[in-house]
Amino acid sequence: MKIVILMAVLLICDFLAVESQEMRLVQPSIDSTILWVIPADGGTPKDLTRIAKKAPDRFHIRASFEEGGESVLKHAVSRMDLICNNKGTKPVMLTLEIDLSQDGKRTDYDNRPEAGMKWRDFIFIRFGHQSWKQASGKTEGWLSIVRFEVPPGMTEIGLSPWYTYKDYTSFIESLKEGPFLKKTIVGKTNGGRDHWELTITDTTINAQKKETIFWQAREHAYESFSSFAMEGLIPFLLSDKAKEFRKRYVIILHPMTNIDGVAEGYEYRAGYDFPEPRTSESGKMTFDAVDRLRPDYAVAWHNWISPRDRNVVFYTDGANGKATARAWLRFSQLFPSLRAWEHRWKDEATPMKYNWHDKKLGDNNIHQYAMKHYGTKIWGWEMPWWNFTTDDARNAGAAFSQSFLTTISEISSNSMPAPVKKELIRCPRSKMTEFNVKAAANVSNPYQDAMLVGEFISPTGKSHIMDGFYDGNGIWKLRFVPDEEGTWTYRLRGEGVNILEEGDLLCTASEEHGFIRIHPESPYGFSYADSLPFFPMGDTNYGLYDDSPITAAGRQAYLTKRRQQGFNFVRMEVGHSHEHANVNPAYWAWGGTASKPDLDQYNPVFFKGLDTLLAQMQRQGMNAELILLNYYRLPFTDTTLWTVKRERRWIRYLLSRYSAFSNIFMWTISNEYETHPDGKYRIDTVTDPMWVRETAQFIQQNDPYHHLVTVHPVVSSSTKGNSPVSPIALPWRIGGFYGADSALSVLSQQTGQTGEGVVWDTSCLCWNGDDPQLMASIRADRVYKKPVINTENGYEYLHGLPTMRNQTHHTAKVRRTSWRIISAGGYFSAGFSGTLGHSDIWNRIDSPNHYTFSLQDEGAGAQLGYLYKFYTALPFWRMNPYTAIHGDAVALADSITNIFVLYFPHGGNASLEWTGNEILEGRWFNPRTGRFGLRQVIKPAAMLDFDTPDKQDWVLLLQPKAYQPDTPTSAPKKDVKR
C-alpha cells in the first residue's frame, strides 16, 4: 500500500502530539521506537497531532470525523485507520487509548443500536501481509483501551479491517467478463474515481421474464464488512450453485457506493449523500440507477460496530395485504446460525419490527425512494465485525445471497414450508420439559453452524429466548422450564436448519422450588427461586461421570451415601478422564477419538450419559457444581487445537444442553484457572483475570436461567509473582481480581491446606493442625458482598490409600476447617481420598501407586453431616460473623433473633460481648458426635464467659429462651457458665 508520511520529521524523530487537559506536549525524541503513519488511501485521523505519546509503549489517539463541518452523528466515532511503524528490532507490547468521543462532541454513549460504547472494546490489527486479527481490550468511558504486541515493521490498525479503494479496484479488475457477468463504468465520482456497475444474469433467458434486483454495499464509508461480503457474494452468483437464480433474476450490483468517502477517510456519508442526497456524483448515479432499473428488489448491505453481537436483516413481505414475518423466519432457517460467531439476531422474537411492508416513505432515502416510486421490496443487512474474520465476512456474503434468493423465490412460487402446529403441552411450574424435532440442516456441520431456537411468551407477556442443541442423527432438542402458571405460546425455529413449529404450553402448579439464586435477604447466602433458603455443603468428585473405576452402581451408592450425610452438591467436571476415553469411546465428548479428535463435532453418546447422571442426581436431591473446562488435560491444553472459537462453542453447547436442569448449583469456569491456556501453573495478572471475566460474561449472556458463576483459583489476587509459591500479601484472597465487578456471582477460594501450625502426621500420613489465615481469607473476600465458598481446603485421608503426593488431611483438621469456614461467614465443599474421582489421572502421574474408588472414609463424612443438620435448623442465611468475642473462639450471630453460634476449635474459654437484655439459653454441641447438651439459662450481662467441656473442639448455641430448637440428645461433661 502506498503510504504518505505527512510529517517529514517522522523519518528521524518522534512526532509532536498536543495532549488534551492533563496531557503535556511530547517533544521529538531521536531514540523513539514507535512512529505513526497515515495511509494515503483512507487514513484517519489525518492530523498526527491527535496522537499523544503517554509513554514509550502507550499512546492516546483521538479519533475524528473527517467529513468537514459538524457531524450529525452522536454515537462513538466508527472509523480509525492508522499504521504503526515499530522501528526497533524486537516486538513491543503497545497500549492504545482510543478516544471515540470526537473531542467530546459525541453524546450518545449507550442509547441506540449503533451506540453501545461500553462494548467497543476491540480493534483489528494486521502485520505485513497476514490476516486481520481482532485484539480485545476494555472500555473506560469514551476510551477503548487495547493492548497488543507489534513486531518490527509496519502494523495496520483499524476499528474495523480495512477495505480501501485500491482493494475495490483490484477486486473489480480480477473479475472477468463472460456469459453471466457484465462490467460497466457508469460514471466518475467527484474525486475522479470510477463508479462500477456489475450485471449478473443468464443471458440465454429472456430478461423480460425475470425480476430485477439492485444490490448495494458500502454506502457508509466505514462499513467495510459489506465490501468483504461482496467478495463472497459475486463468486457465489457466478457459481453453479446460483444457476437457477441467474435464470430467474437480473442482479445489478454497485459493490462500492460511497467511493470517495472510502478513499478520503470519511466516517459516514460524505462522498455519497451528505449533506444532501444527489449533491454528489455518487448519489446521482445511485438514484439514476434506481430510475433506470425500477428494481423489483433492492438490497442494501451495512455494518455497525455496536451492538457488537446483534445483527439485523430488514425485509419487505406481506400476504393478503398484511405484513408477515414469514420471509424473516425462512431466511433465518437458511442462513447459518449467528451463534457460531457468538452473535444473535437483534429483536429475534419480534422480527416484524424490521418489515418494511407499509412503511412510511420519503424521497431522500434511496431505498424509500425506490419503494415509493416503483414498489421495490427492500432487504438489508447490518452485521457487526466483532468476532468475524474477513473470510467469515466473505462466506457470510455468499450465505446471505443463497438464503435471500431462496426465500424470495419460495414466496413467489408459493412453495415456502408452513409452520407445523403442535398439540397442547402440559408442564408443571419449575419442571423441565423437552422438545424433540427431527429436521435437516442447511449447513455442513450442524454442531457448529446451526441452532434450534425457542421463543416462549409467558401468560403475562414476557418473552424468553432459549437455545436448543443438536443431538446427532438429525435430532434437535430444546429444554425449557416455565416459571409462570398459565398458558404459554411458543415457537421453535431453526437457524441453519429447517424447523418452524408453533404451539401452546400449559404450565400447572407444582411444589418445585426452582433454581438456586443469591438469597434475597443476604448477599452472602443462597436460596431457591421461591426464597426457600439453601445451605450448600459440597463434596468433590471430579470424575463422577467418567472416571474408569466409578461404575453406575458405584455412582448410585455414592450419591445415596452423600445425601444421607447432608451433602447437597458435587463438584464435578465435564469430560475428566482422557484415559477412560481412550478405552471406551462413549466417554469421549467430541468427534473422532481421543487420539484423533474432531473438535468441531460432539459425541451424543457422551452427553446422553451425562444427561442421565444429572437427572439421577436431580431425583436424589443432589446438585452439581459443573466445572466446564479442565486445563490439566487434552484437548484443552493444546493451544494449537483448542481455539477461542472452539472454547466458546463448547461452553455454549453445555449451556444449551444443561442450563434447564434446576440442580445445576453453579457453573465453574475452570478448576485452578491459572493453568489456562496450556496447563502450566502461572498467572498473568492482566490476561488471566480478563479471560475469566469475559468467559463469565459470555456464560451470563447465554444462560437463560441465570445460574451462579464462579471460577476455582489457587493464586491469590494479592500475589507478588505469578505462581502458587510466589509471596503474597496476607491474607490469601481472590476478590482483588473478581470482587468489584459483576462477572462472577460467587467468589471461590482454595485455602486452609497449609500455613503455620499445619504439620505432617507420620502416623496417618496426612496433614494436621490449622491454617491461621483461613478465616481471614473468607473475611477479606466478604467485603465485596458476595457469597464466599472454599471449595478445596483439604481432602480427608483414607488409611491404606496413597496420599496424592502428600495432599491428604486428618479427619480432625477437615472437621475444624469446615466449622471455621462457616464461622467466618463462608461455605465449603469437602473431599475424600476414596471418592475424588481422579483414579485414572493419579494412576498415571503417581505410578506405581494405585488409586481406586472407595466409599469408605475416616469419619469426616458423618461429622460434616452433623454440621449440616446443626445449621439448617437455624436461620443460617441471616447469620454473619460476630467480632465482639475474646479468646480462642469465633462466632456467628443473627441480629434479628439474637441467636449466636460460638465455635471453639481447640477448646478453652472465651468471652462474648453483648448489649441485649434477653434471657438466653445455651447448649453445647459436640461436632464429633452430633449430640447436644442440656439447655442452660444465661442471664443478661455485658460480658458472657464460657469454658468448653474439654480441650477438643466444641460448638456453643445461644438463643433466646422463647426459641425452641430440637430436643437435646445427650449431655456433655460440663455445662455453660456465666
N, C-alpha and C positions, 0 to 999 in steps of 0.2 A: 504494500500500500504506500502511495506517495505521501510523504509527511512534510508538513510545513512547520518549521520551527520559528515561532513568532518573535522570539527574543534572541538576538544573536549571542547575548551573554550566556545563554544556556549551554553553549558549546564549551565554555571554560569554567563556569561557575554556577552557583545556585541561583534561583530566581528571587526576585523581590516579591514579598507577599504581605499585603496590608491586612492585618488581623482586626476583627471587629471587637468592640467592647474591651474586654480584659486582655485580648491578644496584643502582642507587640510586633513591631516591624522586624522581619527577619532579613538580615543583611546577606549579601552574596558570600559564599564560602567556597574557597578553592577546592577543599577536600570533600565536598558533598558527593554522596554516592547516588542518591535518587534525584533524577530530573523528571520534569513533566513536559509532555509534548502534546500539542493539539493536532489531531488528524485533519488533513485538508478536506477530506470527504466526510462531512457530517460531524466534526468535532464540537464538543461543548463541555464545559463553558469555554467561550473563546478568549476570555480575559484571564491570563495566568495569575493576575493579582488576586483572583478569587480562591487561590490555593495558598494556604498558610502553613508554614512548617512549624510544628509544635515541638518536635524532637526529631533526631535523625531518621527515625523509623515511624513517625506519626505525623499525619497531615490532616488539616481541616479544609474541606472543599465545599464551597458554596455553589450548589447547582443553580442554574439560571434559566430564565425564559428568554429565548434568543429572537423571538419574532419581531421585537421592537414595539414600543408603546407599552401600554398597561395590559397585562394578561387578564382575560376573562375567567381564567381558571382559579379555583380556590383550594383544590386538593394539592397534595405534595407534588413537587416537580417530578416529572416522569422520564426525563432524558439526561444522561451524562455519558459522554464518550471521550475517554482520555487514554493516553499512552504513558505508562510509567517506564522510564529507562533506568535500569539498575546498571550503573557504570562499573560496579565492582566485579570481583571475581568469585564472590560467594553469594548464595541466596540471602535475602533479607526478609525477616518477618515484619511485614508492613501493617500498620493500623491506619485505617481511613475513618474520619468522622465526616460523613456526607450530610450537609445541611440542606434539607429539601423544602425549606420554608420560603425560598426566594426573598431573602433578606427581610423575613417577617411579613411579607405581603400575602402569603398563602394562609388562610384562616380555617379551612375545613379540615380539621385534624382527623375526624373519625366518624363522620355523619352520613356519607353517601357511599355507594358501592365502590367508586373509584378512589375514595379517600383511604381509610384504614391505615393511617401512618404507622401504627404500632406493629403492623405485620410487614412493613417494608424493611425487613431485617436481613436482606441478602442482596448480593450483586453477582455479576458474571465476570469471569476473567478468562483470558486466553494467552498462552505462552507460545510465541512463534506461530507455527502452523498447526498446533494441536487443536483439539476440540475445545469449545467453550465449556467451562465448568462453573457450577454455582458455588459461591462462597457465602456461608451463613454467618450471621452475627447477631446483633441485638439493636433495639431502638431505645433512645432516651430523648423523649420529647420529639422534636423535629429532626434529630440526628439519627442516621443509620450508621452504626459503628461496626465495621467488619475488619477482621484480622486474618491475613493470609500471607503465604510465602511467595516472593517474587524472585525468580532465578536471574542470573546476569542476562542483560539484554532487554529487549522490548516486551512489555506485557500490556495487552489491551484490556481495558476495564470499562464496564458499562452497567447501567441499571438493568439493561437487557442485552442479550447478544446482538452484536452489530449486524445490520444488513444494509450496506451502502448502495449508493447509485452505481458504483462500479460493479458491485456484486450483481445488481439487477441487470446491467447491460451485458455482463459476462454470461449470465443465465440465458438471456434472450438470444444472444449470439450462438449459444450452444444448441438451441432448438433448430432443427432442420425442417424446412417446409416440405410437405408431402401431401398425399391424398386426404389426410384428415386435419392438417394444420396449415393455416394461412397467417402470415405475419404482415402487419401494416403499420406504418408510421402515420398517425392521424394528425400530427402537428408538432409544434415546438412549444416548450414551456417559456415562461418569461425569462428564465435563465438560459434559454437556447438549447435545452436538452430534449432529446427525442421522447415522444409520448407514444408508446407502442400499444397496439390492439391486436389481440390474437383471436382467431376464429377456429373453433374445433367442431367438426361435424363429419358425417359420412356424406360426401358429395354425390354418391350414387343414388341417394334418396332425395326425392323432390323436397326442397326446403319449405314449400308452402304447406306440406303435411306435418311440419314439425313445429314444436313450441320453441320459443327463444328465451334464453337465459343470459342476462347481463351480470357479469361476476367481477367484483372489485376487491382490491386489497390495498392496504397502506394509505387510506385517506388521512389518517393521523400520523404525523411524521415519526413519532417514537414507537409505533406499534409494529415492531419487526417480526413478531410471531407470524403475522399474516403473510409476510414475504417468504419465510421459510415454508409455511404451509402451501403456498403457491408452487414451490419447487417439488412438493409431493403431489399436488392436485394435477398439474399438467401432464406429467408422465402417466398418471393413472388414466386420465381421459384419453390418452393416445394408446393405451394398452388394450390387449384382447379382453380384459375384464370389463371394459367400458364399451364393447362393441355394440350392444343393444341400445345403450344410451346415446351413442353417436347417430344411430338410425332415427332416434325419436326427437332429439334436440339439436338446436344450433346454439352453441355456447360461445359467447363473446366475452373475452377477459381483458380487463385493464389491470395487469399484475401490480403496477405501482401507480396509484392515482396522484398522490402528492409528491411528485418527483423533486421539485425544488425544495420542499420542506425537508425531505430526507437528506438531500445533498448539502443544504445550507446549515444543518444542525438545529433546525427548528424543533420545538417540542410537539406542537399540536397541529393547527390547521393552516398556518401561514404558508403560502405557496400553492394553496388549493382554494379554500373558500373563506379565508379570513382577511379582512374583517367582514366582507360580504360575499355571498355566492356570486359566481360569474364575473368577479372582478379580476380573476387571474385566467391565464390561458388554459391551465389545467382544469379549472372549474368550468370554463366554457366548453371545453372538449368533452367533459363528462356529461353535462346537460345536453349537449348536441347529440351524444351517443344515445341517450335515452329517447330524444325526439326522433332520431333516425331509426332506432331499433324497435321502439314501442314494445318492450320485452314482456313476455308472459310472467317471468320471474326475474327478480333482482336479488343478488346475493352480495352482502357486504361482510367482509371479514375484519375484525378488530382484535385488539387485546389490551386489557388493562393490567396494571401491576397489582392493585388491591381491589377487592379481597383476593389474596394470593391463591386461595384454593377453591374459589367459587367461579363457575363457568355458566354462560348463558347461551342458549340458542333461541333467538326470536324468529317468529314464523308467521305465516298467514294461512288460516284454514277455517272453513265454515261448512256446515252441512244443513240443508233445509233452511237457509237464511240465518242460522245461528252459529256463533263461534263454538269451536270444539277443540279439545286437547288431543284428538286422535293423531295428528301429524307429529306432535312432540313425543307422544308415547311410542309411536312406531319408530321414529328417528332414534330415540334412546335405546330401543331394543337392538337396533342395527349397529350403532356406534359403540366401539369398545368402552368398557366401564371406566369412568374417570377415577374410580377407586385405585386403579393400577398406579396412578401418579399421586395418590393422596388428595385427589380433588373430588368435588361433588358438583352436581348441578345446583345452581342458586335457585332458591324457592322451588325445589323439586316437587313439593307437594301441591304447588299452585302454578302449574305451567301456563294456565290461561292468562297469567299476568303478562306474558310475552307474546300473546297472539295479537297480530296487527289487524285482524278482522274488525271492520267498523271503527278503525282508529281515526281520531280527528286529524285531518291532513292540512298541510300548508304547502307553499311553493318554494321555501328556502332550502329545505332538506331535500337532497336529490332523491331519496327513496320515497318520501311522502309525495314529492312531485310526480314520480313515475306512477305511484299507486293512484293518485288523484286524477291524473290526466289519461292514463292508459290501462287502468285496472290491474296493474302489475302486482303480483304477490311477492311480498318481501320476506326474505330469510336473512338471518345474520348470525354472527358468532362472536362471542367475547371469551377469549382464552387467556388466562394469566401465564406468565413464563415460569413461575415458581415450580421447581421440581421437574421441569421439562428440559430435555436436551434439544439441540437443533434437529437431530434425527427424529426425535419424538414429534416435533412440530411438522416435519415433512410427512411422517406416517399419519399423523392426525389429519393433515390436509387431504390425503388420499381417502382416509376413512370417512371424513365428513362428506366428501363428494359421493362416495358409493352409498352412504346412508341417506343423504338428501335426495339423490336421484331415484333411489329405490322407493323412498317414501312418496314422493310426488307422482311417480309412475303408478304405484299401487292405488293412490287416491283417484287418479284419472281413470284407471281401468276398473275401479270398484272391486279390487282384489285384496284390500287390506284385511288381515285377520281381525275378527271381532273379539272383544273381551269375553272370557269364559265366566259365566255366572255360577257361583258356588252356593251350596246349601248352607243354612244357618249352622254356625258352630257354637257350642256351649263350652264355657271355660270358667272355673272358679277364680275369684279375685286373687291376685298374687301367686297364681299357679301357672306354670309354663304350658303352652300349647304349641305343637309343632306342625308346621305346614310342609307338605311334600309335593313337589312338582317335577314331572319328567319333561324335559324340553331340550331342543337342540340349540347349541351355542352358535353364534355368528363369528366367533373368533377361534383361533387355533388352540389357545391354551385357556380354558375356562377358569382354572385356578387363578390365573394372573390377570386376565383382561375382561372378565365378565363378572356380573354380580346380580343376585336376586335382591330386590329392594322392596320392603314392605312399608306402606303408608297407612297408618291407623288413625282414625278420628274418634276421639272419646265421646261419651254421651254429652259432655259439657263443651265439646267443640275443640278440644286441644289436639294438635297434630303431633304424631310420633313417627319418626322415620327409623326403620330398623334394617340392618344389613343381614342378608342370609348368607349361605355358603354352599359351595359345590361339594357333593359327597361322592363323586365318581359315578360312572356309568350313566351319565345323563340325568342324574338325580340332584335336585336342588332342594335345600331345606332352609326354613326360617323359624326361629324360636321366639315366641312373643309372650310377655307377661302383662296382662291388663291390670291396672290399678284403680279403675273406676267401675262400679257396678252399673249395669245397664247395657244398652245396645251400642256397639261399635260398628262403624263401617270400615272396610279395609280394601286396599288394592295391592296386589302383588304384581310388580312389573320387573322386567328384565333389563339389564344393561349389558349389551353384547350377547343376549340370549333371548329366545322367542318365548317370553312369558308375559301374559296380561290376564290376570284373574281378579274378580271383584266379588265381594260378599259382605255378610254381616256376622258379627260375633257377639253373643250374649254373655256378658260377664255376670256371674252369680255370686252370692255371698259365700264366704269361706272363713275359716279360722286361721288362715295363714298370716304370718306376721310381716312378710315382705323382706326386702333386702336390708342388710346391715349398714347403718349410717353412723355419723357422729351424733352423739346424744344431744337432743335439743336443749337440755338444761346444762350441759357441760361440754366445753371444747376438748376436754381430756378423755371423755368416755364414749361409749358406743351404745347404740340401741337399734332395734329393728325399725322398719318404716312406720309401724304403728306405735312407736315410742316405748315398746317393751324393752327394758334395759338388757344389755348383753355384756356379760363378763367374759372376755376372751381368755382362754387358757389353752395354749397350743402345745403340740408335740412336733418334732422334726422327723420326717420320714421322706427323704428326698426322692427315693426310687420306689415309692409306694406302688406306682403303676407298673414299672418295667424293670426293676432290679431282678436279676435272674432267680435268686432264692425265694422271692416272695410269690408264692402261688396264690390262686384265687381263694383257696381255703385259708391260707395264711393272712391274706388281706381281711377276710371276714373276721377271723379270730382277733386280729389286731384292732380293728375298728370297734368290735364289741368290747374288748377289754378297756381301751382308752375311754370310750364313752362311759363305761361303768365307773371309771376313775375320775370322771368330771371333765376330761379334755373335750373341747368342742371345736378345735380346728387343727389341721395338719399342714405343716409347711412341706410342700411337695413341688417337684419340678415337672415340666413337660419335656419328655424325651431325655431321660437321665443317663441311661446305660448304653453306651456305644458298643460295649462288649456283647450285651444281650441282642442288640440289633444285628450284629454280625452273624449270630447263630440262628435267630428267629426273625425273619423279615417283618413279622407282624409288629415288631417293636421299633421299626424304622419309620420316622414320621414323614419323610419326603419321598419323592420318586426315586427310581433306581434302587441301589443298595447302599449300605453303609460304606462299602469300599469304592463304589462307583455311583455317587449320588447325582440326582437330578433335582436341584434345589428350587426349580421353578414349578415343580409338581408336588402334590401331597399324597400321602398314603391313607386312603379312607379307613383301611382296616385298623391302623394305629389309633386313629381318632375315635372310631366306634368303640374300641376297647376303653378309651379314656372316658367317653360318654357313659358307658356302663358303670365305671367306677364312681364317677361323680354322682350319678343317680343313686347308686348304692349308698354312698356317704350321705346323700340328702335324706334318704329314707331312715337312716340311723341317727339323724340329727347332728351329723358331723360336717363342719365347714372346711373350706380349703383356702389356704394362702397359696395361690398358684404362682410359682416362680417361672417367668416367661422365657428367660434367657440364661444360658449357663456358659460362661466364658472360661470353663475348665476343659471343655471338650469340643470336638469337631461336630458339626461344621462351623460352629460359632467362632472359633479361634482362627480360622483360615481367612485372613483378610483379603486374599485374592478371590475367594468364592463368596464369602458372607458380606455382601454389599449392603449399603444403607437401604436400597430399594427392597432387597430380599428380607431384610430385618423388619422393615415396616409392613411388608406384605404378610410375613409370618405373624406378627402381632395382630394385624387386622383380622387374619383368619381365626386366631384364637379368640379374639373379642367377639366376632360374629357367631362363633360356634358355642361359646361358653358364658357369655355375659348374661344370658337369660336364666342361668342356674342361680337361684337365690342363695345357695350355700357357698358361693364364692365370697369369702370374707374380704379379701383384698388381693389386688394384683401386685406382685413384687417384680419389679423390672428385671433385676438380676441379683444373684447371690454373690456378695463380695464384688460389687460392680467395678471396683478398681482394676480388675483383670481385663476389662474391656480395653481394646478390641482383640487382643492377641493372646490372652491367657496369662500375661505376666503381671505380677503384683507390683503395681506402681500407680500413682495418681498424678495426673496433670490437673492442678487445681483450677485451671480455666476450662479446658475442653471436656474433662470427665463430668463435672457437675453440669456443664451446658448440655451434654448429651443426655444426662438423666432428666433434666428439666424438659428438654424438647421431647423426649420419649414419653414422659409423664403427661405432657400436654397433648400429645398425639393420642394417648390412651383416653384421656378425659374427653377429647373431641369425638372419639369413635365408639365409646361405650355408652349406649343409650340408657343404661340403668345406673350409671354413675357409681360404680363400686369404688371403694377406697383404693388409693395408690401409694406405694412406698418403694423403697429400694434398700437392700441389705448391704451395709458397709462394713469395712474393717479399719479404715484410716480416719482419724479424727479431722474435723474441719479446722482444728487448731494446730494441724501438723506443721512442723518446721522443715519438712522434707517431702519425699514423695513415696515412702514405703511404710508398711506397718511398723517397722522398727525405728522409724525416724522419731526424734524427740518431739513432744507435743507440749502445748500449754495446758496444764491440768485445769479442770477435769476433761477427760475424753468427752467429745460432743459431736453431733452431726448438724446441728441447727445452723451453724455458720454457713453451710452450703445451701440448705433447703428449708430453713425455718421461716424466713421472712416472706417468701413468695407462696403462691397457691398451688404450685405444680404437684407437690406431694401432700397428701392429706394426712398421712401418718409418718412420724419420724421413728425409724427403726435403729436400734443400737446393737452392738456386739461388744459387751464389756462384762467384767466380773470373772474372767478366767484367770487372770494373773494379778500381780501387784504385790506390794509389800505385805507380808503376812501370809501369802499363799505359798505353801511348801509341798514338796513331793513326798507322799507317804509310801515308803518302800514296802510296807506290809500288804497294801492292797493295790500297789502300782497305780496310784491316782493322786490328784492334787487335793489338798485340804487347806482350810483357812478361809480368809475373806479378803476380797479386794476392797481396800479402804476408799477407793474413788467411785465405787459402784453407784451409790445413791446420789452423789454429787453430779454424776453424769446425767442421771434422769432429771434432776432439778435444773441443770444447765439447759436442757432442751425443752423443758416445760415452759420456759419464758415465752416461747413462740405460740403458746395456747393451741397446741395440737396434741393428740394422743401420742404417747411415747411407749414403744414396745421393744423390750430387749429380747431378741429372737435367737441369740446364741451365747449363752452365758456359762455353759459347762455341761458336757454330756456325762450322765451318771455311768460310772464304771460297771462292768459285769465280771465277776470273778471267773477267771479262766479264759476270758477272751482277750485278743490283742488290744493294745492301748491306743491305736491310731497314732503311733509315734508320739506317745505321751500327751494325748488330748482327752484324758478321762478324769472324772472328778468324783470325789467321795459323796455318798448319799447325804451326809450332814451338810456339806458345802452346798450341794444342789438345793436342799431344803431352805437353808438360811438365805441363800442368794435370792430365791423366789420370794420369800417373805420380805426381804429388804427392798426388792424392786417394787413390790406393791406398796410398801410403806413409804416409798419415795414418790408415789403418785404415778407409777408406770404399770405396765402389764408385761407378761413374759410368755415365751414359748420354751418348753423344755426339750430334752433329748436324751435318749437312752442308747447305750452302746449296742444293744442287741437289735434295735429296731430303727436304726438310722437309714436303712435302705440304701446303703452305699457299698455293699459287698463286692460288686463287680469292679468298681474303681479301686477299692483298697486291696483287693486280691492282686491287682496289677501293680500298684505303686508300693505296696508293702509286703511283697513276696519275700520269703516263703510263708509268712503268716497267713492264716486262712480265716476269712470273715464269713459269717452266715447270718441268718435271720432268726432271732430268738425273742420270744415274748417275756422271757424272764427278766427281772430287774432286782436290784438290791434293796428295794423298799421305797424309793423316791416316788414311784407312781401312786401308791396309796397315800403317801404323805401329802403330795400335791393335791390329791383329791380332797383331803381334809381342808386344805386351804380354800379350794373352790367352794366347798359346802359352807365354810365359815363365812366367806364374803358375800355369797349370793343370798344369804339370809339377812343382809344389811342393805341400806341404801348406798351401795358402793359407788354409784355413778356420781354422787354428790360429795364424796369424801376426798379431802385434799390434805396435803402434808401439814402437820401442826408443829410449828417450830418452837413453841414455848415449853420445851421439855429439856430436862437436865439429866445427865447420866448416860450410860451405855444403852440407850433405847431410842427408838424412833416412833412417831405417832402419825395417825391419820384421824381426821375429825370431820363430822358433818355438822356444820354450824346451824342447820335448821332444827335437827332433832337432838343436838348435843350428845351424839354418840362418838366415842373415842375408841380407837384400837391402838394399843401400845405393843410394840414388838421388841423383845429383849434378845438379841442374837446370842449372847453369852451369859444369860442370867444376870444376877446382880440387882442393883437398885437404881431407881430413877425418880425424879420429881416432876410433876406436871403443874404448870401454872394454869389457874382457871379463875375466871371472874363471875361464873354463874352462881346462882343461889338454889339450884335444884338439888334434891337428894338423888344421888346416883347409886346404881348397883354395879358391882364389879364381879367378874368371873375370870378365873384363869383358864386358858385353853392350851392344851398340850399339842403342839404341832406334829409330834411324832406318833401320837396315838389317836388324835382326833377327838379327844374327850374333854368335856368342860368340868370345871369345879363348881362348887356350890356358890350361890349368889351371896354377896356380902354387901351390906349397906355402907355407902360412902357419903359422909356428911360434907356440906359445902365448906371450902376453905380456900384461901388464896394459893396455897401450895399443897398438892396431894402427893404423898410419898408412898412408894411401892417397893417391896422386895419380892423377888421371884422365889418359887418353891425350892429351886436348887440352881446349880450353875449351868444347866443346859438352857437351850433357847425356849422362851415362853411367850405367850400372847395374852394380853390383858384386854378384855372387852368391858368398857364402861358405857352405861346408858342410863337415861332417866328411869326412876323406879317404876313409873307407869308403863314403860316399854316392856313388852313380854316376848322375849325371843324363845327359842326352843328350850325344852326341859333339859336340865343338865344330866349328863350320863354318868359322871363319876366325880369324885373329889380329889384335888391334889393334896400334896403333903402339907402345904402351908396355904393360908388364906390371905386375902388382901388386908393390908392395914393402912390406916391413915395417920 
